[in-house]
Amino acid sequence: QVQLVESGGGLVQAGGSLRLSCATSGSIFRFSAMGWYRQAPGKQRELVASITRLGITNYADSVKGRFAISRDNIKTTVYLQMNSLKPEDTAVYYCRADPIVGSVAWGQGTQVTVSS
């Protein structure tokens, strides 16, 4: 089973940037669509951005133009570059792998806090 480990979260001022990384284990990465989700206190987990095996991306309206998802199939890592951060981006960010065959896998999450 693929294992996901997120990193790169932290505390940043509004308008700042962070880059999240999700390192994966196992050979299934290149056969998986990857996604970043987030969950703020008291709210449901929501999709932030996703990228297919072929590199097609999709973004939540709230982050379009500010966030960029990318993947490195050699390093088996997916990234989320977050620019122009806002306090409402504060949440725990989770990485998710959707393989062609097999079960969905989640990372443990990384906290992103944006101060105003």
Secondary structure as UniProt FT lines:
FT   STRAND          4..7
FT   STRAND          10..13
FT   TURN            14..15
FT   STRAND          18..24
FT   TURN            27..28
FT   HELIX           29..31
FT   STRAND          32..39
FT   TURN            41..42
FT   STRAND          46..51
FT   TURN            53..54
FT   STRAND          57..59
FT   HELIX           61..63
FT   TURN            64..66
FT   STRAND          67..72
FT   TURN            73..76
FT   STRAND          77..82
FT   HELIX           87..89
FT   STRAND          91..99
FT   STRAND          105..106
FT   STRAND          110..115
//
